[in-house]
Each structure stands twice: as structure tokens, then as C-alpha cells.
Amino acid sequence: MHTELHNEKRLLSGDEAVARGAWEAGLKVAAAYPGTPSTEILETLATFPDVDAQWSVNEKVAYEVAYGAAIGGARALTACKHVGLNVAMDPLMTSAYTGINAGLVVVVADDPGLHSSQNEQDTRWVGLYGKLPILEPSDPAEALEFTKLAFELSEQFDTPVLLRLTTRVAHSKQDVSVGVRVAGPHKAFRVEATKYVMVPRNAGPRHAVVEARLLKLRECAEQSPLNRVELRDRRLGFVTSGVSYLYVREMFPEASVLKLGFSYPFCDEKIRAFAAQVQELVVVEELDPFIETHLLALGLKLRAKHPSFQIGELRPEFIPAIVRGEEKQAKPFPARKPVLCPGCAHRAVFTVLRDLKLVVAGDIGCYTLGAAPPLASVHTCLCMGSGFTIHEGFRRAHVHGDRVVGVVGDSTFVHSGITGLINAVYNRVKGVLLILDNGTTAMTGAQHHPATGKTIREEPTQKLVLEDLCRACGADHVDVVDAMDTGAFRRTLEQRLQDDALSVIIARSPCWQLVRTRNAPPDFRREQCQQCYECLEIDCPALTKVEDGMIQIDPARCTGCNLCVDRCAYEALLPIREEPDADSCPGTCG
Ligand SMILES: Cc1ncc(C[n+]2csc(CCOP(=O)(O)OP(=O)(O)O)c2C)c(N)n1
């Protein structure tokens, strides 16, 4: 599958190009937890048999596995979305002190415009904060090349290197020249406590190493061809990086540009020299004024973007307004309501939570879509794992007369929900915690996790049994119910809400995108319909109200789950029971 040909081009996304570049660089170990827009990096790496690839349980674990491999002598990579790096911040910050041994590349994919994220943080500050070098490719071809360079830089300076992508770079595709795999250096682990054992006595001197390294990295950034001066018309000079470079070139092809590919630490001399050669200096960057702040600190006179451009993604058509210093005037894209798939068991659960008028401490996953009306039954969403811990806070504040529940998905539970459950047990919290177990990490495209019993390569492995784990954590009651059986789920929930106990209910039903079984759509009997629209309250995209006020079922979308049937008090919707039929639709969700 992965032939080793010179001068060959492949159509690759930025994520695929990173994977290819890492493989060509002799990558041996790769670990990640999924997160859009970075997920495809590990998915691609898992297709290379000579890379030891894994889905880790969370980003901190992934970081530490990759770090261990790197100091152990194997070139290693970890990849995550921007908020994933927050989870890995603890090892990341101190690994800057210890340094690595074989190359360690940390790929982080930011999501300007929040296509699929809970915030819009700009990870370039992590380079500054952690004193780590940042490489920022503008397109997939650079993503491949920069990944290879990142390994070299990492080893040359004995430091983890941040390779920062954004959604457009990660997900756009380009013809990319691919090369051959090199063996990568062989670097045995050497016992060296002063380097690898970060107790205060050792960490102090290592801090000095970090500062000295940063000065050397600065010199390297000055010389680096990744920081490229393109002198053209000197009336206007742009300083830019990442995908913004492409937008500048598209909108101002005649202008001069300083393209920062090695974007931290800054190449001050190159920047000053460029500024001296152009009449007007304009910084174009997505999100925060990261480059701008530094250039102002250098005392350079520049055209700063209006603060309105710090929010949301840049688009090429915004560049002229940035040059003029004007406020953003953006026509919003047409809104499309995100909705749970037809047949999704999360819908059944949230219907019950809504009907019981509970306050729900929610979490992140497909089930966050339960926040949208008419389900409107996810009332918090902060970060992964917080469903259980916010529930605990709610209980301590006696929110809503303690008619509250905490909700997390199965992958989220393993990622960072377990500690919240243990905390609740330890601190004698009562209440009901729900694990919505659809047997996959659905939100990011159905990746395996420990409770699916399969590895990233679909190999069988020890399966984590969630109910056993919850019992071992000390929950008073652990019930497993069929999430699609709304009656049984409701009865169990009502019972557990009354108990003076800490209960976990595992609402289990496989993600419909995995099983794709269909029953016939229910029979709609017009004459029975009282137009109460109770059936629409489940927010199923297969059901719509049509012009004459009647209900229409889209047979192409309906999975025959019959959740709507349960809502109809007038027998206008009747189930047609058939043997389930495997669906042939090849589409995917999330
Ligand atoms: C720290 C962090 N890492 C990764 C993500 C991306 N992400 C969002 S939800 C989720 C997991 C969803 O799986 P699960 O909890 O099983 O719920 P499902 O989508 O299957 O309903 C992931 C990986 C994120 N938002 N934050």
C-alpha cells in the first residue's frame, strides 16, 4: 500500500501529509486521542505497518507514551486538537525541561471558527508559554515537509517541537510529493537523573537549559528558510503564517510578504529587516494578535487588525478590510441546525430527561446535541469529563431541588469521567450519573476505545467492562439498561433518583452508524392525527410537518426505531414490525 517511490505525488489532506511526513522521517511510535481536526493523523499512521500506533485513553496519556518512546530512543509523535493539548499540558510543560532523546513531534490542530470545538483558543501561545519551538505549515505539502523538519529540529535542540495546524490546513487536500522512509536515528536511553528526574534539585538547572536553548532556537529561526522573505511591491509588506499566507497571496499577489513557517521563537532580525524594506507593515493572522504583539514589542510601526478579526476564521475576502484597519463585516454562512442521527439512542435518553424536567450536567460528544430544542436537555457543556464533576457541584449547590443528573459518553467516561466518579464516591455525593454507551467514539467518526475491546487496527484486546469498573469505583448501584427502551430507562431513572445513594446508569445501545439496521418506517394514519405534534418533540430529522399540517416521514432517513410511535397518543403512528435489514448506505456521520 505504501510504496517507496521517488517523485511520486499523492492527493493528501494536511493530516494525511503529517502522517506521511512522520513515516518518511522514520517515526516509530504514535499515540493520540481523537479530536477534530487532528483525528486523521493517527488513523493514517495506523495504516503504516511499521509504525506502532495507538488510540490512547486521553491526550495526557498519549503525550506521555510518545514522550516515553522518544526518551527511550524511538522517534515519536502525538497529535491532538487544541483543547486536547490542555489535557496534556502537565507533561508538556515539564518535557520542555527534560528534553527528549529521539525526536518528539507534538501536532496540535486549532479550530478557528469552532467548526467542531468548544472554544477557539490559539495554541501558538503554548509555544511562548512552554518555551517550545512552533512550526506552522500553510498547506498539506508544507505539512509533510515541516513534519520531517520538526523531527530534525527536535533532535538538534533536544526539545519537543509543536507542529501547529488549523482546520483548513488539516482538512484541505493538495497534490503532495512523497518520498521514502528513512530509518531514523538509533538513540538508546541513558540513565541520567539530572535530565529525566524532575525533582526541584534537577529541574532548576534544567530551567537554565530551557532558556539557553530558546536563545539558540532564536538564532536557528533567523537562519531558517521556513521564515521566508518574498520581496515584491514594497508599498505593502505582510507578516503572516499558516493558512493566512495563502489568503494574503490570493488577495494581494503583488505585495511583499514575510512568511513565518518557524513561527516561534520569533526571528527578530529578519522581521526588522523586512519592516525596514516596506512602506507599510500589515500583520495578517487568524485568532489572537500573537505575531502582532511581538512586533509591537519590537517597536515596529504596523497596521493592526481590528479586534473583530480575533473572533472566527479568516477568509480571503477579509484581507482588504484588515489592510484598511476596518471592522469585520462578515455575511454569516447559512445556519444548519446540528441534529442527532435518525435511530440514535441518545435521542431516546434525552426525551426521557426532558420529560422528567431534570437539570442535566452534560459533556462533550454526539450527545451534546441533546442541548438543541426541542430536546433542550443538556444544560452544561464545558470540557470532556465535566459531566460528572459539574453534577457534583450542582448537588453541593442544591440546584433544582437536586433534580439533577450528570451525563457522559462511553469514550468520555474513559477519557476523564472515571476520576469524577471516584471523587463523587469518595466525597459521599448522592445522585444519578449516566453513561451513554453507544460502543464507540461517535462524535469524531467512530474510533475504538478501551470499552470497545478493539485497538486502532481493529485487533481484539482486553475489553474494559464499564459496569465492573463503576462497581469497583464504589458506586452504590450500577444498572445497565437498553437506551432505546424508554419505558425501562425511565423506570430505572425514577427509582434511582429517589434512592439515597450514588447510582450509575449505563444506557447502552450501539451507535446507529455502526449497526445500520433498519425496520420499516411506521405507518402514518392521517385520519388519526390530531396535529398535537408530540412526535416532533423527539427532534427526529426523518419527521417533518408539511403544509397541510400533517406529519411526513422521510423513508430514506427513517430507521424504523419507532421512538415517534411511543409519543403518539392517538395511534396515528403505528409500528410495522419486520425482520431487521442491514442498510447499505455508505455515509458516515461526525
Ligand atoms: C480534550 C478533548 N479531546 C477531544 C475532544 C474531541 N471529542 C469531543 S467529544 C469526544 C468523544 C465522544 O465520544 P463519546 O463520549 O463516546 O460520545 P459519542 O460521541 O459517542 O456520543 C471527542 C473525542 C474534545 N472535545 N476535547
The ligand as an SDF file (V2000), in Angstrom:
LIG
                    3D

 26 27  0  0  0  0  0  0  0  0999 V2000
   -9.9720   17.3340   25.4060 C   0  0  0  0  0  0  0  0  0  0  0  0
  -10.7700   16.9290   24.2050 C   0  0  0  0  0  0  0  0  0  0  0  0
  -10.3430   15.9020   23.4510 N   0  0  0  0  0  0  0  0  0  0  0  0
  -11.0460   15.5230   22.3630 C   0  0  0  0  0  0  0  0  0  0  0  0
  -12.1920   16.1860   22.0100 C   0  0  0  0  0  0  0  0  0  0  0  0
  -12.9710   15.7320   20.7770 C   0  0  0  0  0  0  0  0  0  0  0  0
  -14.1390   14.9600   21.2160 N   0  0  0  0  0  0  0  0  0  0  0  0
  -15.2740   15.5500   21.5510 C   0  0  0  0  0  0  0  0  0  0  0  0
  -16.3440   14.5130   22.2200 S   0  0  0  0  0  0  0  0  0  0  0  0
  -15.3580   13.2030   22.0310 C   0  0  0  0  0  0  0  0  0  0  0  0
  -15.7400   11.8270   22.4750 C   0  0  0  0  0  0  0  0  0  0  0  0
  -17.0940   11.4500   22.1300 C   0  0  0  0  0  0  0  0  0  0  0  0
  -17.2880   10.0940   22.3830 O   0  0  0  0  0  0  0  0  0  0  0  0
  -18.3440    9.5940   23.4570 P   0  0  0  0  0  0  0  0  0  0  0  0
  -18.1020   10.2240   24.7720 O   0  0  0  0  0  0  0  0  0  0  0  0
  -18.3330    8.1280   23.4310 O   0  0  0  0  0  0  0  0  0  0  0  0
  -19.7120   10.1630   22.9060 O   0  0  0  0  0  0  0  0  0  0  0  0
  -20.4290    9.8970   21.4730 P   0  0  0  0  0  0  0  0  0  0  0  0
  -19.9420   10.9530   20.5430 O   0  0  0  0  0  0  0  0  0  0  0  0
  -20.0950    8.5170   21.0500 O   0  0  0  0  0  0  0  0  0  0  0  0
  -21.8770   10.0850   21.7520 O   0  0  0  0  0  0  0  0  0  0  0  0
  -14.1810   13.6120   21.4550 C   0  0  0  0  0  0  0  0  0  0  0  0
  -13.0990   12.7060   21.1090 C   0  0  0  0  0  0  0  0  0  0  0  0
  -12.5810   17.2680   22.8170 C   0  0  0  0  0  0  0  0  0  0  0  0
  -13.6590   17.9930   22.5450 N   0  0  0  0  0  0  0  0  0  0  0  0
  -11.8740   17.6120   23.9020 N   0  0  0  0  0  0  0  0  0  0  0  0
  1  2  1  0
  2  3  1  0
  2 26  2  0
  3  4  2  0
  4  5  1  0
  5  6  1  0
  5 24  2  0
  6  7  1  0
  7  8  2  0
  7 22  1  0
  8  9  1  0
  9 10  1  0
 10 11  1  0
 10 22  2  0
 11 12  1  0
 12 13  1  0
 13 14  1  0
 14 15  2  0
 14 16  1  0
 14 17  1  0
 17 18  1  0
 18 19  2  0
 18 20  1  0
 18 21  1  0
 22 23  1  0
 24 25  1  0
 24 26  1  0
M  CHG  1   7   1
M  END
$$$$
